[in-house]
């Protein structure tokens, strides 16, 4: 029996040292629609792949649409595997990274011998698919990666025995400051489509004199088109009460577009009173948009706003830093697991020697 365990441990240790451990990253199928949380996971996978590791993008069904249409073909060259209809190969040296939304999967993989990590980008989803009283830890998930200190503080009060690491996202270099003067267009991005419709309708009803101003719904675009269309705008409106980080306002700032936004329930670390127009009442947004429009037409927007926007985005992680931090984080996970296996091997070897 000991000999069999020793052989398995030696195989696992060799695979880890040779970077052959499978790192499964579960992704949601957005049916070709762009989504920042999915982009984050794919960049995490790409960073590990470029460092010589073995990431595998895991999806639920064989007819997975993928991200080629909005992220690029290079991301679909990463290894992919469907859960449905295939036997998932999992060894002790492997890892499964599960987004917080997939709590219902945890009981199904509880007995798998691999390392298990929760990736939490949206704190409001952590309990959505868990039964009352269930925790990550009871299914073997003791490690969580999240995107901000604020999310970490909030989640750690709920999942008390988990340990947390922070891996902030980066804002793509596709977003650059405006070269041409902006057009009378307002970019709008809300979590709920009905909020987009209500804000636009309210604006036109309350301020019919501004019907010549256009709104641009920023949903369902490729990153390239998203960045290009954002540059045309003189203002961005953002409503996401349960945002865990807030990429859209930061993409707007990086594009040189001021932001009018609803303060989310968890205050983002980057938000301050000088880098945007932040309101606590959703019903005030159309009024503030009209005020900003009037000041923009009269060239009364202070340069300090744009300077603070630039300072904010300059403080964020770059793509290179994100890739470097991603690799460093998983190297730490692998090293910890490798050390554990080597300790087990040494103990078993000592027992064999004594016998």
VEXMAR-608669 format. One record per residue (C-alpha): x, y, z. Coordinates in Angstrom, 2 decimals. Example, Ala and Ser with C-alpha at 12.3 -4.5 7.8 and 13.67 -1.06 7.14 Angstrom:
BEGIN
<pt px="12.30" py="-4.50" pz="7.80"/>
<pt px="13.67" py="-1.06" pz="7.14"/>
//
This chain:
BEGIN
<pt px="0.00" py="0.00" pz="0.00"/>
<pt px="2.78" py="2.43" pz="0.91"/>
<pt px="4.60" py="1.62" pz="-2.30"/>
<pt px="1.53" py="2.51" pz="-4.33"/>
<pt px="1.12" py="5.83" pz="-2.47"/>
<pt px="4.82" py="6.59" pz="-2.90"/>
<pt px="4.59" py="6.00" pz="-6.63"/>
<pt px="1.55" py="8.28" pz="-6.95"/>
<pt px="3.23" py="11.03" pz="-4.95"/>
<pt px="6.40" py="10.77" pz="-7.03"/>
<pt px="4.34" py="11.06" pz="-10.21"/>
<pt px="2.50" py="14.12" pz="-8.88"/>
<pt px="5.73" py="15.76" pz="-7.73"/>
<pt px="7.35" py="15.17" pz="-11.12"/>
<pt px="4.34" py="16.61" pz="-12.97"/>
<pt px="4.35" py="19.71" pz="-10.76"/>
<pt px="8.05" py="20.31" pz="-11.25"/>
<pt px="7.62" py="19.86" pz="-15.01"/>
<pt px="4.67" py="22.30" pz="-15.06"/>
<pt px="2.32" py="19.54" pz="-16.21"/>
<pt px="-0.29" py="20.12" pz="-13.50"/>
<pt px="-3.62" py="20.85" pz="-15.14"/>
<pt px="-5.12" py="24.18" pz="-14.05"/>
<pt px="-8.80" py="24.06" pz="-14.97"/>
<pt px="-10.44" py="27.48" pz="-15.31"/>
<pt px="-14.23" py="27.27" pz="-15.53"/>
<pt px="-15.80" py="29.90" pz="-17.81"/>
<pt px="-19.39" py="30.84" pz="-18.51"/>
<pt px="-20.65" py="30.71" pz="-22.09"/>
<pt px="-21.75" py="34.26" pz="-22.93"/>
<pt px="-22.82" py="33.17" pz="-26.45"/>
<pt px="-20.30" py="35.52" pz="-28.03"/>
<pt px="-21.20" py="38.56" pz="-25.93"/>
<pt px="-18.33" py="40.52" pz="-24.37"/>
<pt px="-18.07" py="40.31" pz="-20.60"/>
<pt px="-15.27" py="41.73" pz="-18.44"/>
<pt px="-15.32" py="38.83" pz="-15.96"/>
<pt px="-14.77" py="36.28" pz="-18.76"/>
<pt px="-11.99" py="38.38" pz="-20.27"/>
<pt px="-10.30" py="38.37" pz="-16.86"/>
<pt px="-10.34" py="34.56" pz="-16.70"/>
<pt px="-9.01" py="34.20" pz="-20.25"/>
<pt px="-6.16" py="36.61" pz="-19.55"/>
<pt px="-5.42" py="34.59" pz="-16.40"/>
<pt px="-5.26" py="31.46" pz="-18.54"/>
<pt px="-3.10" py="33.16" pz="-21.17"/>
<pt px="-0.65" py="34.41" pz="-18.53"/>
<pt px="-0.19" py="30.87" pz="-17.20"/>
<pt px="0.15" py="29.43" pz="-20.69"/>
<pt px="2.82" py="31.95" pz="-21.67"/>
<pt px="4.73" py="31.05" pz="-18.48"/>
<pt px="4.82" py="27.40" pz="-19.56"/>
<pt px="2.03" py="26.08" pz="-17.32"/>
<pt px="-0.92" py="23.95" pz="-18.38"/>
<pt px="-4.19" py="25.93" pz="-18.13"/>
<pt px="-7.36" py="24.38" pz="-19.56"/>
<pt px="-10.46" py="26.48" pz="-20.16"/>
<pt px="-13.39" py="24.45" pz="-18.84"/>
<pt px="-16.92" py="25.04" pz="-20.14"/>
<pt px="-20.22" py="23.33" pz="-19.44"/>
<pt px="-21.41" py="22.14" pz="-22.88"/>
<pt px="-19.76" py="20.98" pz="-26.12"/>
<pt px="-21.43" py="23.74" pz="-28.19"/>
<pt px="-19.45" py="26.44" pz="-26.38"/>
<pt px="-19.40" py="29.61" pz="-28.53"/>
<pt px="-16.14" py="30.98" pz="-27.13"/>
<pt px="-14.58" py="34.43" pz="-27.18"/>
<pt px="-12.94" py="34.64" pz="-30.61"/>
<pt px="-15.46" py="37.20" pz="-31.89"/>
<pt px="-14.72" py="39.73" pz="-29.16"/>
<pt px="-11.32" py="38.82" pz="-27.68"/>
<pt px="-9.52" py="37.33" pz="-30.66"/>
<pt px="-8.66" py="33.92" pz="-32.05"/>
<pt px="-5.47" py="33.64" pz="-29.98"/>
<pt px="-7.50" py="33.07" pz="-26.82"/>
<pt px="-9.38" py="30.17" pz="-28.38"/>
<pt px="-6.01" py="28.50" pz="-29.03"/>
<pt px="-5.77" py="27.84" pz="-25.29"/>
<pt px="-6.78" py="24.23" pz="-24.49"/>
<pt px="-10.54" py="23.89" pz="-23.97"/>
<pt px="-12.56" py="21.05" pz="-22.50"/>
<pt px="-16.29" py="20.48" pz="-22.05"/>
<pt px="-17.67" py="19.09" pz="-18.80"/>
<pt px="-20.70" py="17.54" pz="-20.47"/>
<pt px="-20.09" py="14.34" pz="-22.40"/>
<pt px="-16.42" py="14.02" pz="-21.48"/>
<pt px="-14.50" py="12.34" pz="-18.72"/>
<pt px="-12.69" py="15.02" pz="-16.76"/>
<pt px="-9.18" py="13.90" pz="-15.92"/>
<pt px="-8.18" py="15.18" pz="-12.49"/>
<pt px="-5.08" py="14.22" pz="-10.50"/>
<pt px="-3.90" py="15.34" pz="-7.04"/>
<pt px="-1.41" py="17.80" pz="-8.57"/>
<pt px="-4.14" py="19.58" pz="-10.56"/>
<pt px="-6.20" py="22.65" pz="-9.68"/>
<pt px="-9.78" py="23.68" pz="-10.41"/>
<pt px="-10.55" py="27.41" pz="-10.37"/>
<pt px="-14.28" py="27.95" pz="-9.94"/>
<pt px="-16.04" py="31.33" pz="-10.39"/>
<pt px="-18.22" py="32.29" pz="-7.43"/>
<pt px="-21.39" py="31.88" pz="-9.51"/>
<pt px="-20.81" py="28.12" pz="-9.76"/>
<pt px="-21.49" py="27.27" pz="-6.14"/>
<pt px="-23.84" py="24.52" pz="-7.31"/>
<pt px="-20.85" py="22.71" pz="-8.87"/>
<pt px="-18.98" py="22.47" pz="-5.56"/>
<pt px="-20.86" py="19.41" pz="-4.21"/>
<pt px="-20.25" py="17.64" pz="-7.54"/>
<pt px="-16.47" py="18.00" pz="-7.33"/>
<pt px="-16.11" py="17.82" pz="-3.54"/>
<pt px="-14.39" py="14.43" pz="-3.63"/>
<pt px="-11.93" py="15.25" pz="-6.41"/>
<pt px="-8.36" py="15.04" pz="-5.03"/>
<pt px="-7.12" py="18.26" pz="-6.65"/>
<pt px="-6.55" py="21.77" pz="-5.29"/>
<pt px="-9.74" py="23.89" pz="-5.34"/>
<pt px="-9.85" py="27.69" pz="-5.63"/>
<pt px="-12.79" py="30.10" pz="-5.81"/>
<pt px="-12.40" py="33.07" pz="-8.15"/>
<pt px="-14.69" py="35.81" pz="-6.90"/>
<pt px="-15.17" py="38.85" pz="-9.14"/>
<pt px="-18.79" py="39.53" pz="-8.13"/>
<pt px="-19.41" py="39.27" pz="-4.38"/>
<pt px="-23.20" py="39.37" pz="-4.84"/>
<pt px="-23.11" py="35.93" pz="-6.51"/>
<pt px="-21.30" py="34.01" pz="-3.76"/>
<pt px="-24.48" py="32.72" pz="-2.09"/>
<pt px="-26.70" py="32.64" pz="-5.17"/>
<pt px="-26.36" py="28.93" pz="-5.94"/>
<pt px="-25.42" py="27.65" pz="-2.47"/>
<pt px="-28.05" py="26.18" pz="-0.18"/>
<pt px="-28.74" py="28.01" pz="3.13"/>
<pt px="-25.97" py="27.24" pz="5.59"/>
<pt px="-23.57" py="25.88" pz="2.97"/>
<pt px="-20.02" py="27.26" pz="2.78"/>
<pt px="-17.17" py="26.90" pz="0.31"/>
<pt px="-15.03" py="25.22" pz="2.94"/>
<pt px="-17.32" py="22.23" pz="3.45"/>
<pt px="-16.69" py="21.34" pz="-0.21"/>
<pt px="-12.92" py="21.67" pz="0.06"/>
<pt px="-12.53" py="25.27" pz="-1.16"/>
<pt px="-10.27" py="27.04" pz="1.32"/>
<pt px="-8.64" py="29.54" pz="-1.05"/>
<pt px="-10.26" py="32.51" pz="-2.81"/>
<pt px="-8.86" py="34.93" pz="-5.37"/>
<pt px="-10.73" py="38.23" pz="-5.59"/>
<pt px="-10.18" py="41.58" pz="-7.29"/>
<pt px="-10.11" py="44.19" pz="-4.51"/>
<pt px="-9.50" py="44.74" pz="-0.83"/>
<pt px="-13.13" py="45.82" pz="-0.39"/>
<pt px="-14.41" py="42.54" pz="-1.80"/>
<pt px="-11.96" py="40.61" pz="0.34"/>
<pt px="-13.17" py="42.35" pz="3.51"/>
<pt px="-16.80" py="41.71" pz="2.65"/>
<pt px="-16.43" py="38.05" pz="1.65"/>
<pt px="-14.10" py="37.17" pz="4.53"/>
<pt px="-16.89" py="38.09" pz="6.96"/>
<pt px="-19.09" py="35.46" pz="5.30"/>
<pt px="-16.61" py="32.70" pz="4.39"/>
<pt px="-14.63" py="33.06" pz="7.60"/>
<pt px="-12.18" py="30.16" pz="7.32"/>
<pt px="-11.12" py="30.80" pz="3.73"/>
<pt px="-7.86" py="32.59" pz="2.92"/>
<pt px="-7.83" py="35.33" pz="0.30"/>
<pt px="-5.51" py="36.71" pz="-2.36"/>
<pt px="-6.12" py="39.87" pz="-4.38"/>
<pt px="-5.49" py="39.99" pz="-8.13"/>
<pt px="-6.78" py="43.30" pz="-9.51"/>
<pt px="-7.79" py="43.38" pz="-13.19"/>
<pt px="-6.09" py="45.64" pz="-15.70"/>
<pt px="-7.59" py="48.10" pz="-18.16"/>
<pt px="-6.69" py="47.16" pz="-21.72"/>
<pt px="-4.35" py="49.28" pz="-23.82"/>
<pt px="-7.14" py="49.37" pz="-26.41"/>
<pt px="-8.48" py="52.29" pz="-24.38"/>
<pt px="-6.57" py="55.47" pz="-25.18"/>
<pt px="-7.25" py="59.16" pz="-24.74"/>
<pt px="-9.37" py="60.94" pz="-27.31"/>
<pt px="-7.52" py="62.49" pz="-30.26"/>
<pt px="-10.49" py="64.18" pz="-31.92"/>
<pt px="-13.02" py="66.34" pz="-30.04"/>
<pt px="-15.85" py="64.22" pz="-28.58"/>
<pt px="-19.28" py="64.17" pz="-30.20"/>
<pt px="-22.59" py="64.90" pz="-28.43"/>
<pt px="-22.93" py="61.25" pz="-27.45"/>
<pt px="-23.37" py="59.79" pz="-23.95"/>
<pt px="-22.04" py="56.27" pz="-23.37"/>
<pt px="-24.19" py="54.29" pz="-20.96"/>
<pt px="-23.46" py="50.99" pz="-19.25"/>
<pt px="-25.78" py="49.53" pz="-16.62"/>
<pt px="-26.04" py="46.08" pz="-15.09"/>
<pt px="-29.79" py="45.96" pz="-15.71"/>
<pt px="-30.98" py="46.83" pz="-19.26"/>
<pt px="-34.12" py="48.44" pz="-17.84"/>
<pt px="-31.93" py="51.04" pz="-16.08"/>
<pt px="-30.45" py="52.03" pz="-19.44"/>
<pt px="-33.90" py="52.44" pz="-20.96"/>
<pt px="-35.26" py="54.36" pz="-17.96"/>
<pt px="-32.36" py="56.81" pz="-17.82"/>
<pt px="-32.54" py="57.58" pz="-21.55"/>
<pt px="-36.34" py="58.00" pz="-21.55"/>
<pt px="-36.27" py="60.17" pz="-18.43"/>
<pt px="-33.54" py="62.39" pz="-19.89"/>
<pt px="-35.46" py="63.08" pz="-23.10"/>
<pt px="-38.77" py="63.69" pz="-21.28"/>
<pt px="-37.27" py="66.09" pz="-18.74"/>
<pt px="-34.96" py="67.86" pz="-21.19"/>
<pt px="-36.60" py="67.83" pz="-24.64"/>
<pt px="-34.28" py="70.66" pz="-25.70"/>
<pt px="-31.45" py="68.09" pz="-25.71"/>
<pt px="-33.07" py="65.54" pz="-27.99"/>
<pt px="-30.21" py="66.11" pz="-30.43"/>
<pt px="-27.88" py="64.39" pz="-27.93"/>
<pt px="-27.46" py="60.65" pz="-28.55"/>
<pt px="-27.01" py="57.78" pz="-26.10"/>
<pt px="-24.84" py="54.80" pz="-26.93"/>
<pt px="-25.57" py="51.51" pz="-25.12"/>
<pt px="-22.17" py="49.90" pz="-24.59"/>
<pt px="-23.37" py="46.29" pz="-24.37"/>
<pt px="-22.35" py="43.43" pz="-26.64"/>
<pt px="-19.37" py="44.90" pz="-28.47"/>
<pt px="-15.90" py="43.62" pz="-29.22"/>
<pt px="-13.16" py="45.24" pz="-27.17"/>
<pt px="-11.90" py="47.08" pz="-30.26"/>
<pt px="-15.33" py="48.50" pz="-31.14"/>
<pt px="-16.05" py="49.25" pz="-27.47"/>
<pt px="-12.88" py="51.34" pz="-27.16"/>
<pt px="-13.46" py="53.13" pz="-30.47"/>
<pt px="-17.10" py="53.95" pz="-29.69"/>
<pt px="-16.23" py="55.15" pz="-26.21"/>
<pt px="-13.76" py="57.68" pz="-27.62"/>
<pt px="-16.60" py="59.41" pz="-29.47"/>
<pt px="-18.43" py="60.27" pz="-26.25"/>
<pt px="-18.30" py="63.36" pz="-24.03"/>
<pt px="-19.76" py="61.58" pz="-20.96"/>
<pt px="-20.17" py="58.06" pz="-19.61"/>
<pt px="-23.03" py="56.96" pz="-17.36"/>
<pt px="-22.45" py="53.91" pz="-15.13"/>
<pt px="-25.00" py="52.11" pz="-12.95"/>
<pt px="-23.99" py="48.90" pz="-11.21"/>
<pt px="-25.04" py="48.83" pz="-7.56"/>
<pt px="-23.34" py="45.49" pz="-6.86"/>
<pt px="-20.12" py="46.11" pz="-8.78"/>
<pt px="-17.09" py="44.39" pz="-7.29"/>
<pt px="-14.48" py="46.52" pz="-9.08"/>
<pt px="-15.88" py="48.76" pz="-11.83"/>
<pt px="-14.06" py="48.37" pz="-15.14"/>
<pt px="-16.34" py="50.53" pz="-17.29"/>
<pt px="-15.74" py="53.83" pz="-15.45"/>
<pt px="-12.00" py="53.13" pz="-15.51"/>
<pt px="-12.10" py="52.35" pz="-19.24"/>
<pt px="-13.91" py="55.67" pz="-19.69"/>
<pt px="-11.33" py="57.57" pz="-17.64"/>
<pt px="-8.50" py="55.99" pz="-19.63"/>
<pt px="-10.28" py="57.16" pz="-22.79"/>
<pt px="-10.52" py="60.71" pz="-21.42"/>
<pt px="-14.29" py="60.51" pz="-20.93"/>
<pt px="-15.70" py="61.85" pz="-17.62"/>
<pt px="-17.98" py="59.51" pz="-15.67"/>
<pt px="-21.34" py="60.10" pz="-14.02"/>
<pt px="-22.06" py="57.08" pz="-11.87"/>
<pt px="-24.16" py="55.64" pz="-9.10"/>
<pt px="-22.07" py="54.87" pz="-6.01"/>
<pt px="-22.14" py="51.06" pz="-5.64"/>
<pt px="-22.81" py="49.24" pz="-2.39"/>
<pt px="-19.09" py="48.44" pz="-2.02"/>
<pt px="-17.12" py="51.62" pz="-2.60"/>
<pt px="-14.35" py="50.93" pz="-5.16"/>
<pt px="-10.86" py="51.73" pz="-3.93"/>
<pt px="-10.21" py="53.98" pz="-6.94"/>
<pt px="-13.32" py="56.18" pz="-6.50"/>
<pt px="-12.93" py="59.66" pz="-5.00"/>
<pt px="-14.84" py="62.92" pz="-5.10"/>
<pt px="-12.46" py="64.44" pz="-7.65"/>
<pt px="-12.24" py="61.83" pz="-10.42"/>
<pt px="-15.91" py="61.72" pz="-11.46"/>
<pt px="-19.48" py="62.69" pz="-10.65"/>
<pt px="-20.86" py="60.19" pz="-8.15"/>
<pt px="-24.46" py="60.16" pz="-6.98"/>
<pt px="-26.33" py="58.07" pz="-4.41"/>
<pt px="-29.74" py="58.34" pz="-6.02"/>
<pt px="-30.34" py="56.72" pz="-9.40"/>
<pt px="-33.19" py="59.13" pz="-10.08"/>
<pt px="-30.76" py="62.07" pz="-10.09"/>
<pt px="-28.68" py="60.78" pz="-12.99"/>
<pt px="-30.65" py="62.42" pz="-15.80"/>
<pt px="-30.48" py="65.81" pz="-14.00"/>
<pt px="-26.72" py="65.58" pz="-13.47"/>
<pt px="-26.26" py="64.50" pz="-17.10"/>
<pt px="-28.13" py="67.60" pz="-18.28"/>
<pt px="-26.05" py="69.86" pz="-15.98"/>
<pt px="-22.83" py="68.30" pz="-17.26"/>
<pt px="-23.98" py="68.70" pz="-20.87"/>
<pt px="-24.65" py="72.39" pz="-20.35"/>
<pt px="-21.22" py="72.93" pz="-18.78"/>
<pt px="-19.56" py="70.91" pz="-21.55"/>
<pt px="-21.27" py="73.05" pz="-24.22"/>
<pt px="-20.04" py="76.18" pz="-22.44"/>
<pt px="-16.53" py="74.71" pz="-22.05"/>
<pt px="-16.79" py="74.91" pz="-18.27"/>
<pt px="-15.41" py="71.47" pz="-17.38"/>
<pt px="-12.37" py="71.98" pz="-15.15"/>
<pt px="-9.05" py="70.53" pz="-16.22"/>
<pt px="-8.56" py="69.21" pz="-12.67"/>
<pt px="-11.19" py="66.54" pz="-13.41"/>
<pt px="-9.23" py="65.21" pz="-16.37"/>
<pt px="-5.97" py="65.33" pz="-14.42"/>
<pt px="-7.52" py="63.32" pz="-11.57"/>
<pt px="-8.92" py="60.81" pz="-14.06"/>
<pt px="-5.45" py="60.30" pz="-15.48"/>
<pt px="-3.94" py="59.94" pz="-12.01"/>
<pt px="-6.54" py="57.29" pz="-11.20"/>
<pt px="-5.88" py="55.11" pz="-14.25"/>
<pt px="-2.10" py="55.54" pz="-13.96"/>
<pt px="-2.29" py="53.91" pz="-10.51"/>
<pt px="-3.89" py="50.72" pz="-11.88"/>
<pt px="-2.16" py="47.49" pz="-12.86"/>
<pt px="-0.92" py="47.19" pz="-16.43"/>
<pt px="-1.41" py="44.05" pz="-18.51"/>
<pt px="2.23" py="43.07" pz="-17.93"/>
<pt px="1.79" py="43.50" pz="-14.17"/>
<pt px="-1.42" py="41.46" pz="-14.22"/>
<pt px="0.28" py="38.63" pz="-16.10"/>
<pt px="3.29" py="38.72" pz="-13.78"/>
<pt px="1.10" py="38.77" pz="-10.64"/>
<pt px="-1.10" py="35.95" pz="-11.98"/>
<pt px="1.88" py="33.69" pz="-12.59"/>
<pt px="3.43" py="34.57" pz="-9.21"/>
<pt px="0.16" py="33.77" pz="-7.44"/>
<pt px="-0.20" py="30.33" pz="-9.00"/>
<pt px="3.47" py="29.57" pz="-8.58"/>
<pt px="2.84" py="30.08" pz="-4.87"/>
<pt px="-0.15" py="27.71" pz="-4.90"/>
<pt px="1.83" py="25.08" pz="-6.78"/>
<pt px="4.84" py="25.43" pz="-4.50"/>
<pt px="2.70" py="25.04" pz="-1.38"/>
<pt px="1.08" py="21.90" pz="-2.79"/>
<pt px="4.45" py="20.57" pz="-3.96"/>
<pt px="5.95" py="21.03" pz="-0.48"/>
<pt px="2.97" py="19.21" pz="1.04"/>
<pt px="3.46" py="16.27" pz="-1.33"/>
<pt px="7.19" py="16.12" pz="-0.64"/>
<pt px="6.53" py="16.05" pz="3.13"/>
<pt px="4.07" py="13.20" pz="2.67"/>
<pt px="6.58" py="11.35" pz="0.50"/>
<pt px="9.35" py="11.75" pz="3.08"/>
<pt px="7.12" py="10.37" pz="5.84"/>
<pt px="6.08" py="7.37" pz="3.75"/>
<pt px="9.67" py="6.73" pz="2.71"/>
<pt px="10.78" py="6.80" pz="6.36"/>
<pt px="8.07" py="4.27" pz="7.24"/>
<pt px="9.18" py="2.00" pz="4.39"/>
<pt px="12.80" py="2.26" pz="5.56"/>
<pt px="11.87" py="1.33" pz="9.15"/>
<pt px="9.83" py="-1.65" pz="7.97"/>
//
